[in-house]
């Protein structure tokens, strides 16, 4: 889940030099995978959206595209219908930006509105923005269906007290995996990132475009790199924000993510301590952290309203690792309960951000698993999971076990699993399209550790990395950092990137926006579900 929240900032200078969208000397383009989108495409029928309101006053249209469940199948047996949205250019559309908010498992159609509104006026004038609900989730059909009752609160404490408690949690994860297989059917064998990338090219073809521009946050960065490797001649510009480390498949990625989430939580506890006059939770980070864990333990025996136990608390408070702008809201809720004995705000936090026992939560979580569990192999031996989690939990208790249980259904997932699509390797080496990607990352990102952006930069040698130094938010581009947004604007309008520097460091650095002030609240919808790798 990535937070894309607005905040004021001090602008840093624009890059002094730039490079155009052109292949490096001697770089041969990689081959496109044949035959995957050569299906009968019917013109999209854009109509007013019946189930989706625009974020602002922009015109928002919706359409549906039918694709085969298995790409390469030229028939329409077991079709998949992809739900699309479009925010039209305010002037004459010269380009189309396809956007994905991450996940996996996140419905994306609302992001046509969000992205269009956040663009500079000169971008809005010439860009249509198209978003989509990936196969299996949101308004796309068929939908992933598993077991909404899995989220009935309060759920068991995710930190097992003994082997019996751990076995019960394993059984819950295994039952959820069985429910997904029984209630969803053959779609589960066609939910890899490659399948979604092929859907993206079907969208491009249906839009009658030779090339698209793409903006992907979090998991959407991995989707974008896979797409540009499969279809190198179909990409004009590629913005990859808060990136997934291409060198770590999902199991390894989630272990590293738990450590990063803990670092972000420590930043939050330190901020709360520095504002002890406002919150009264302790004058140092250790004291604040102890107050949080004491509350977590108390909720195991006395859940708020009989609903918010330790697992529900974790699924709500994880937002602090995705968005610095959420800190005042979360700190106030903790203070109200711990200091003043008023649980209302903490219950409200769970209502806003926690996982609810409903069809949308079930589909989003099932969609997340359907991608992650089949994108790469997972350990089948539970001893491996247990030992790795115990090691992580010892150093990162904030979400170590929580993240393991979020992914545990992958240990027994009943669908075809393939090897990790390693971007930059084999016949699909980068830079494979006309130019390099713009990679953006905040150094304090808790959901996707910033180290992944350096790995991706290394694998995309024609690309440029912009870091928001000291940034706290997962999802940076077009969210209010003037320095970052100006670089993104120039890249989309003119195809220019910051000059690539020697070595492994960033190619441009933008200063982070100021920390939030205490006892104020500003937040926007988040991009990814808690517990995801992207």
C-alpha positions as CSV (number, residue, x, y, z in Angstrom):
1,X,0.0,0.0,0.0
2,X,1.6,3.2,-1.0
3,X,0.6,6.6,0.4
4,X,0.5,9.5,-2.0
5,X,-0.2,12.5,0.2
6,X,0.2,16.1,-0.5
7,X,2.7,18.2,1.5
8,X,4.5,21.5,1.1
9,X,8.3,21.4,0.3
10,X,11.3,23.4,-0.5
11,X,12.1,23.1,-4.2
12,X,15.5,21.9,-5.3
13,X,17.1,23.0,-8.5
14,X,16.1,21.3,-11.8
15,X,18.7,19.0,-13.3
16,X,21.5,20.8,-15.1
17,X,21.8,18.4,-18.0
18,X,19.5,16.0,-19.6
19,X,19.5,13.3,-22.2
20,X,16.9,12.6,-24.9
21,X,14.8,9.5,-25.3
22,X,17.2,7.6,-27.5
23,X,18.9,4.2,-27.4
24,X,22.5,4.3,-26.2
25,X,25.1,3.9,-29.0
26,X,25.4,0.3,-30.1
27,X,22.4,-0.9,-28.1
28,X,20.2,-3.2,-30.1
29,X,16.5,-3.3,-29.2
30,X,15.3,-6.5,-27.5
31,X,12.8,-8.6,-29.4
32,X,9.1,-8.4,-28.6
33,X,7.4,-11.6,-27.6
34,X,5.4,-12.6,-30.6
35,X,1.7,-13.2,-30.9
36,X,0.5,-12.2,-27.4
37,X,-1.8,-9.3,-28.3
38,X,-2.7,-10.2,-31.9
39,X,-6.4,-10.7,-31.1
40,X,-9.5,-9.2,-32.5
41,X,-9.7,-5.7,-30.8
42,X,-13.0,-3.9,-30.9
43,X,-13.1,-0.2,-30.5
44,X,-13.6,0.8,-26.9
45,X,-16.9,2.4,-26.1
46,X,-16.2,5.2,-23.7
47,X,-19.3,6.2,-21.7
48,X,-20.0,8.1,-18.5
49,X,-18.9,5.9,-15.6
50,X,-21.9,4.4,-13.7
51,X,-20.0,3.2,-10.7
52,X,-17.1,5.6,-10.4
53,X,-17.1,9.3,-9.6
54,X,-14.3,11.7,-10.6
55,X,-12.1,13.0,-7.8
56,X,-12.6,16.6,-9.0
57,X,-14.6,18.2,-11.8
58,X,-12.8,16.4,-14.6
59,X,-14.6,14.3,-17.1
60,X,-14.3,10.7,-16.3
61,X,-15.3,7.9,-18.8
62,X,-15.3,4.2,-18.5
63,X,-15.0,1.3,-20.9
64,X,-14.5,-2.5,-20.9
65,X,-12.0,-4.5,-22.9
66,X,-12.3,-8.3,-23.5
67,X,-9.1,-10.3,-23.6
68,X,-8.4,-14.1,-23.5
69,X,-7.8,-15.5,-20.1
70,X,-4.6,-17.1,-21.6
71,X,-2.8,-14.7,-23.9
72,X,-1.9,-16.4,-27.2
73,X,-5.3,-18.0,-27.2
74,X,-7.0,-16.4,-30.3
75,X,-10.4,-17.5,-29.2
76,X,-12.5,-16.0,-26.4
77,X,-13.1,-19.1,-24.4
78,X,-13.1,-18.1,-20.7
79,X,-12.7,-14.4,-21.5
80,X,-11.5,-11.8,-19.1
81,X,-13.0,-8.3,-19.1
82,X,-10.8,-5.4,-18.1
83,X,-12.5,-2.4,-16.7
84,X,-11.0,0.9,-17.8
85,X,-11.3,4.6,-17.0
86,X,-10.1,7.7,-18.8
87,X,-9.6,11.3,-17.8
88,X,-9.5,13.2,-21.1
89,X,-6.9,15.9,-21.9
90,X,-8.1,19.5,-21.4
91,X,-6.9,20.3,-24.9
92,X,-5.8,18.1,-27.8
93,X,-4.6,14.7,-26.6
94,X,-1.1,14.1,-28.0
95,X,-0.2,11.3,-25.6
96,X,-1.8,8.7,-23.3
97,X,-0.5,7.9,-19.9
98,X,-1.4,4.5,-18.5
99,X,-1.2,4.4,-14.7
100,X,-1.1,1.6,-12.2
101,X,-1.2,2.3,-8.4
102,X,0.5,-0.9,-7.3
103,X,-0.6,-3.8,-5.1
104,X,-0.8,-6.3,-6.6
105,X,-4.5,-6.7,-6.1
106,X,-5.4,-3.0,-6.1
107,X,-8.2,-1.7,-8.2
108,X,-6.8,1.1,-10.3
109,X,-9.6,2.9,-12.2
110,X,-9.8,5.9,-9.8
111,X,-6.2,6.7,-10.5
112,X,-7.1,8.2,-13.9
113,X,-8.7,11.0,-11.9
114,X,-6.0,11.2,-9.2
115,X,-3.2,11.3,-11.7
116,X,-4.8,13.8,-14.0
117,X,-5.6,16.2,-11.2
118,X,-2.0,16.1,-9.9
119,X,-0.4,16.8,-13.3
120,X,0.8,20.3,-14.2
121,X,-1.6,22.2,-16.4
122,X,0.6,21.8,-19.4
123,X,0.5,18.0,-19.0
124,X,-3.2,17.9,-18.5
125,X,-3.7,19.8,-21.7
126,X,-2.0,17.1,-23.9
127,X,-2.4,13.9,-21.9
128,X,-5.3,11.5,-21.7
129,X,-4.8,9.4,-18.5
130,X,-6.1,5.9,-18.6
131,X,-6.3,3.6,-15.6
132,X,-7.6,0.0,-15.2
133,X,-8.6,-2.6,-12.7
134,X,-6.2,-5.4,-13.3
135,X,-7.6,-8.8,-14.2
136,X,-9.4,-10.4,-11.3
137,X,-10.0,-7.3,-9.1
138,X,-12.2,-4.3,-8.9
139,X,-14.8,-4.1,-11.7
140,X,-12.9,-6.4,-14.0
141,X,-14.4,-9.9,-14.3
142,X,-14.2,-12.7,-13.4
143,X,-13.3,-11.5,-9.9
144,X,-11.0,-13.3,-7.5
145,X,-13.2,-14.7,-4.8
146,X,-11.9,-16.5,-1.7
147,X,-13.4,-16.1,1.7
148,X,-14.5,-12.7,3.0
149,X,-15.1,-14.3,6.4
150,X,-11.4,-14.7,6.8
151,X,-11.2,-11.1,7.9
152,X,-13.9,-11.3,10.6
153,X,-12.6,-9.4,13.6
154,X,-11.0,-9.9,16.0
155,X,-8.6,-12.3,14.3
156,X,-6.0,-14.3,16.2
157,X,-2.9,-12.6,17.4
158,X,-0.3,-12.9,14.6
159,X,2.6,-13.3,17.0
160,X,2.1,-17.0,18.0
161,X,2.4,-17.6,21.8
162,X,3.3,-21.3,21.3
163,X,3.5,-24.0,18.5
164,X,-0.2,-24.7,18.8
165,X,-1.1,-21.0,18.1
166,X,1.3,-21.1,15.1
167,X,-0.3,-24.2,13.8
168,X,-3.7,-22.7,14.0
169,X,-2.6,-19.6,12.0
170,X,-1.0,-21.9,9.4
171,X,-4.3,-23.8,9.2
172,X,-6.1,-20.5,8.6
173,X,-3.7,-19.6,5.8
174,X,-4.1,-23.0,4.2
175,X,-7.8,-22.8,4.3
176,X,-7.8,-19.4,2.7
177,X,-5.6,-20.8,-0.2
178,X,-8.1,-23.7,-0.6
179,X,-11.0,-21.2,-0.7
180,X,-9.3,-19.2,-3.4
181,X,-8.8,-22.3,-5.6
182,X,-12.4,-23.6,-5.0
183,X,-14.2,-20.3,-5.5
184,X,-12.1,-18.7,-8.3
185,X,-11.2,-21.5,-10.6
186,X,-8.9,-21.4,-13.7
187,X,-8.2,-17.6,-13.5
188,X,-5.7,-18.4,-10.7
189,X,-3.4,-20.0,-13.3
190,X,-3.3,-16.8,-15.4
191,X,-2.6,-14.0,-12.8
192,X,1.1,-13.6,-13.2
193,X,2.6,-10.2,-13.8
194,X,3.3,-11.3,-17.3
195,X,-0.4,-11.9,-17.9
196,X,-1.2,-8.4,-16.7
197,X,1.5,-6.9,-18.9
198,X,0.0,-8.6,-21.9
199,X,-3.4,-7.1,-20.8
200,X,-1.7,-3.7,-20.9
201,X,-0.6,-4.2,-24.5
202,X,-4.1,-5.2,-25.4
203,X,-5.2,-1.9,-23.8
204,X,-2.7,-0.1,-25.9
205,X,-3.9,-1.8,-29.1
206,X,-7.5,-1.1,-28.3
207,X,-6.6,2.5,-27.8
208,X,-5.1,2.4,-31.3
209,X,-1.8,3.6,-30.1
210,X,1.7,2.7,-31.3
211,X,3.2,3.7,-28.0
212,X,2.1,4.5,-24.5
213,X,3.6,6.4,-21.6
214,X,3.4,4.6,-18.3
215,X,3.4,5.6,-14.6
216,X,3.6,2.7,-12.1
217,X,3.8,3.1,-8.3
218,X,5.2,0.3,-6.1
219,X,4.3,-3.1,-7.6
220,X,3.3,-1.1,-10.6
221,X,7.0,-0.4,-11.1
222,X,7.7,-4.1,-11.6
223,X,4.7,-4.4,-13.9
224,X,6.1,-1.5,-15.9
225,X,9.5,-3.0,-16.2
226,X,8.1,-6.4,-17.3
227,X,5.9,-4.7,-19.9
228,X,8.7,-2.7,-21.3
229,X,10.8,-5.9,-21.5
230,X,8.1,-7.8,-23.3
231,X,7.1,-4.9,-25.6
232,X,10.2,-2.7,-25.9
233,X,8.9,-0.8,-29.0
234,X,5.6,0.1,-27.5
235,X,6.9,2.4,-24.7
236,X,7.6,6.1,-25.2
237,X,8.2,7.0,-21.5
238,X,8.3,5.0,-18.3
239,X,8.1,6.4,-14.8
240,X,8.8,3.8,-12.1
241,X,8.1,5.1,-8.6
242,X,8.9,3.5,-5.2
243,X,10.2,0.5,-7.0
244,X,10.3,-3.2,-6.3
245,X,13.8,-4.6,-6.1
246,X,14.2,-6.6,-9.3
247,X,16.8,-8.9,-7.6
248,X,14.5,-10.2,-4.9
249,X,11.5,-12.4,-5.7
250,X,8.5,-12.0,-3.5
251,X,9.5,-14.3,-0.6
252,X,12.8,-12.6,-0.2
253,X,11.3,-9.2,-0.9
254,X,8.8,-9.6,1.9
255,X,11.5,-10.5,4.5
256,X,13.4,-7.3,3.5
257,X,10.2,-5.3,3.6
258,X,9.5,-6.3,7.2
259,X,12.9,-4.8,8.2
260,X,12.1,-1.6,6.2
261,X,8.7,-1.3,7.8
262,X,10.3,-1.5,11.2
263,X,12.7,1.3,10.3
264,X,9.9,3.5,9.2
265,X,8.0,2.7,12.4
266,X,11.0,3.8,14.4
267,X,11.1,7.0,12.5
268,X,7.4,7.5,13.5
269,X,8.1,6.7,17.2
270,X,11.0,9.1,17.2
271,X,8.7,11.8,15.7
272,X,6.0,11.2,18.3
273,X,8.7,11.4,21.1
274,X,9.9,14.8,19.7
275,X,6.3,16.0,20.0
276,X,5.7,14.5,23.5
277,X,4.0,17.8,24.6
278,X,1.2,17.1,22.0
279,X,0.8,13.3,22.6
280,X,2.2,12.4,26.0
281,X,3.4,9.0,24.8
282,X,7.0,9.4,25.9
283,X,10.0,11.7,25.4
284,X,12.1,9.1,23.5
285,X,11.4,6.6,20.7
286,X,12.0,3.6,23.0
287,X,9.3,4.7,25.4
288,X,6.8,5.4,22.6
289,X,7.5,2.0,21.0
290,X,7.0,0.3,24.4
291,X,3.7,2.1,24.8
292,X,2.6,0.9,21.4
293,X,3.5,-2.7,22.1
294,X,1.9,-2.6,25.6
295,X,-1.3,-1.5,23.9
296,X,-1.0,-4.2,21.4
297,X,-0.7,-6.8,24.1
298,X,-3.7,-5.4,26.0
299,X,-5.9,-5.6,22.9
300,X,-5.3,-9.3,22.7
301,X,-7.5,-9.8,25.8
302,X,-9.6,-6.7,25.5
303,X,-10.3,-5.7,21.8
304,X,-11.7,-2.3,21.2
305,X,-15.5,-2.7,20.8
306,X,-14.8,-6.4,20.6
307,X,-13.3,-5.8,17.2
308,X,-9.9,-4.2,17.2
309,X,-7.4,-6.7,18.5
310,X,-3.6,-6.8,17.9
311,X,-3.9,-7.9,14.2
312,X,-6.5,-5.2,13.5
313,X,-4.3,-2.7,15.2
314,X,-1.4,-3.7,13.0
315,X,-3.4,-3.6,9.8
316,X,-4.4,0.0,10.7
317,X,-1.2,1.5,12.0
318,X,1.0,0.1,9.2
319,X,0.0,3.3,7.4
320,X,2.8,5.1,9.2
321,X,5.3,3.2,7.2
322,X,3.7,4.3,3.9
323,X,2.9,8.0,4.6
324,X,4.5,10.6,6.8
325,X,1.4,12.7,6.5
326,X,-0.5,10.0,8.4
327,X,1.6,10.4,11.5
328,X,-0.4,13.1,13.2
329,X,-3.6,11.2,12.7
330,X,-2.2,7.9,14.0
331,X,-0.3,9.5,16.9
332,X,-3.5,11.3,18.0
333,X,-5.5,8.1,17.9
334,X,-2.8,6.3,20.0
335,X,-2.7,9.1,22.4
336,X,-6.4,9.3,22.8
337,X,-6.6,5.7,23.8
338,X,-3.4,5.2,25.8
339,X,-3.4,8.6,27.6
340,X,-7.0,9.6,27.7
341,X,-8.8,6.2,27.6
342,X,-10.8,7.2,24.5
343,X,-10.7,4.4,21.8
344,X,-13.0,6.2,19.3
345,X,-10.2,7.5,17.1
346,X,-8.3,4.2,17.0
347,X,-11.5,2.4,16.1
348,X,-12.0,5.0,13.3
349,X,-8.5,4.3,12.1
350,X,-9.3,0.7,11.7
351,X,-12.5,1.5,9.9
352,X,-10.6,3.7,7.5
353,X,-7.5,1.6,6.9
354,X,-8.0,-1.9,8.4
355,X,-9.0,-5.0,6.5
356,X,-12.8,-5.5,6.6
357,X,-14.8,-8.7,6.2
358,X,-16.3,-7.7,2.8
359,X,-16.0,-8.8,-0.8
360,X,-13.7,-5.9,-1.8
361,X,-11.1,-6.7,0.8
362,X,-11.4,-10.4,-0.1
363,X,-10.9,-9.7,-3.8
364,X,-8.0,-7.3,-3.2
365,X,-6.2,-9.8,-0.9
366,X,-6.9,-12.7,-3.1
367,X,-5.7,-10.7,-6.1
368,X,-2.5,-9.9,-4.3
369,X,-1.9,-13.5,-3.5
370,X,-2.8,-14.7,-7.0
371,X,0.0,-12.6,-8.4
372,X,2.6,-13.0,-5.8
373,X,2.1,-16.7,-5.2
374,X,2.6,-17.5,-8.9
375,X,5.2,-15.0,-10.0
376,X,7.9,-17.0,-8.4
377,X,8.4,-20.2,-6.3
378,X,7.8,-20.0,-2.5
379,X,9.3,-22.3,0.2
380,X,7.1,-25.4,0.8
381,X,8.8,-26.3,4.0
382,X,7.2,-24.4,6.9
383,X,10.4,-24.7,8.9
384,X,12.0,-22.2,6.5
385,X,9.2,-19.8,7.0
386,X,9.3,-20.1,10.7
387,X,13.1,-19.7,11.0
388,X,13.2,-16.8,8.7
389,X,10.3,-15.0,10.4
390,X,11.8,-15.6,13.9
391,X,15.0,-14.0,12.7
392,X,13.2,-11.0,11.2
393,X,10.9,-10.6,14.2
394,X,13.8,-10.5,16.6
395,X,15.1,-7.4,14.7
396,X,11.8,-6.0,13.4
397,X,8.9,-6.8,15.7
398,X,6.6,-4.1,14.2
399,X,5.4,-6.3,11.3
400,X,7.6,-9.4,11.1
401,X,5.0,-12.0,11.9
402,X,2.2,-9.9,10.4
403,X,3.9,-9.9,7.0
404,X,4.5,-13.6,7.1
405,X,0.9,-14.4,7.7
406,X,-0.2,-12.0,5.0
407,X,1.8,-14.1,2.6
408,X,1.5,-17.6,4.2
409,X,-1.2,-18.8,1.8
410,X,1.5,-18.9,-0.9
411,X,3.0,-22.0,0.9
412,X,0.1,-24.1,-0.3
413,X,-1.3,-22.1,-3.2
414,X,-3.0,-24.3,-5.8
415,X,-2.0,-22.7,-9.1
416,X,0.8,-22.9,-11.6
417,X,4.0,-21.2,-10.5
418,X,6.8,-20.0,-12.8
419,X,10.2,-18.6,-12.3
420,X,10.7,-14.9,-11.4
421,X,10.8,-12.7,-14.5
422,X,14.2,-11.1,-14.0
423,X,14.1,-7.8,-15.8
424,X,17.4,-7.0,-17.5
425,X,18.4,-10.6,-18.1
426,X,18.1,-13.0,-21.0
427,X,16.7,-11.8,-24.4
428,X,14.7,-9.0,-22.7
429,X,17.6,-6.8,-21.7
430,X,17.2,-3.1,-20.9
431,X,17.1,-0.4,-22.1
432,X,15.0,-2.2,-24.7
433,X,12.8,0.7,-25.9
434,X,13.6,4.1,-27.3
435,X,14.9,5.6,-24.1
436,X,15.5,5.1,-20.4
437,X,13.1,5.1,-17.5
438,X,12.7,7.7,-14.8
439,X,13.1,6.0,-11.5
440,X,11.8,7.8,-8.4
441,X,12.2,6.8,-4.7
442,X,12.0,8.3,-1.2
443,X,14.9,7.3,1.0
444,X,12.6,6.7,4.0
445,X,10.1,4.6,2.1
446,X,9.0,1.7,4.3
447,X,7.1,-0.4,1.9
448,X,9.8,-0.8,-0.8
449,X,13.3,-0.2,0.6
450,X,15.2,2.4,-1.4
451,X,18.0,-0.1,-2.0
452,X,15.7,-1.6,-4.7
453,X,15.9,1.6,-6.8
454,X,19.7,1.3,-7.0
455,X,19.3,-2.3,-8.2
456,X,16.8,-1.3,-10.8
457,X,19.0,1.6,-12.0
458,X,21.8,-0.8,-12.4
459,X,19.6,-3.1,-14.6
460,X,18.3,-0.3,-16.7
461,X,21.5,1.4,-17.8
462,X,19.7,4.1,-19.9
463,X,17.6,5.3,-17.0
464,X,18.0,8.0,-14.3
465,X,17.3,7.7,-10.6
466,X,15.8,10.6,-8.7
467,X,15.7,10.3,-4.9
468,X,13.7,12.3,-2.4
469,X,16.3,12.6,0.3
470,X,14.7,12.1,3.7
471,X,11.3,11.5,2.1
472,X,8.8,9.5,4.2
473,X,6.2,8.6,1.7
474,X,5.7,5.6,-0.5
475,X,4.8,7.1,-3.9
476,X,6.5,10.4,-4.8
477,X,6.0,11.5,-8.4
478,X,3.1,14.0,-9.0
479,X,2.4,14.2,-5.3
480,X,3.6,17.7,-4.5
481,X,7.3,17.7,-4.4
482,X,8.0,20.5,-6.9
483,X,11.5,19.3,-7.6
484,X,10.4,15.8,-8.5
485,X,7.3,16.9,-10.3
486,X,9.3,19.3,-12.5
487,X,11.6,16.4,-13.5
488,X,8.6,14.2,-14.3
489,X,7.0,17.0,-16.3
490,X,10.1,17.6,-18.4
491,X,10.4,13.9,-19.0
492,X,6.8,13.4,-20.2
493,X,6.7,16.6,-22.3
494,X,10.2,16.6,-23.8
495,X,11.6,13.1,-23.2
496,X,14.5,14.5,-21.1
497,X,16.1,12.8,-18.1
498,X,18.6,14.0,-15.5
499,X,22.1,13.3,-16.7
500,X,23.2,9.8,-15.8
501,X,26.1,10.0,-13.3
502,X,29.0,7.7,-12.9
503,X,28.8,5.1,-10.1
504,X,25.9,3.7,-8.2
505,X,24.4,6.8,-6.6
506,X,21.3,8.8,-7.7
507,X,21.4,11.0,-10.7
508,X,19.4,13.8,-9.1
509,X,18.4,14.5,-5.5
510,X,15.4,16.4,-4.4
511,X,14.9,17.6,-0.8
512,X,12.1,16.0,1.1
513,X,9.0,17.9,2.0
514,X,8.8,19.1,5.7
515,X,7.8,16.7,8.4
516,X,4.1,17.0,9.4
517,X,3.2,19.2,12.3
518,X,1.7,17.5,15.4
519,X,-2.1,17.3,16.0
520,X,-3.0,18.0,12.4
521,X,-4.4,15.4,10.0
522,X,-4.1,15.2,6.2
523,X,-4.4,12.0,4.3
524,X,-5.5,10.6,1.0
525,X,-6.3,7.1,-0.2
526,X,-3.4,4.7,-0.2
527,X,-2.1,2.9,-3.2
528,X,-1.3,-0.6,-1.9
529,X,-2.7,-3.0,0.6
530,X,-0.7,-3.4,3.9
531,X,1.7,-6.2,3.9
532,X,2.4,-6.1,0.2
533,X,5.9,-6.1,-1.3
534,X,5.0,-3.4,-3.7
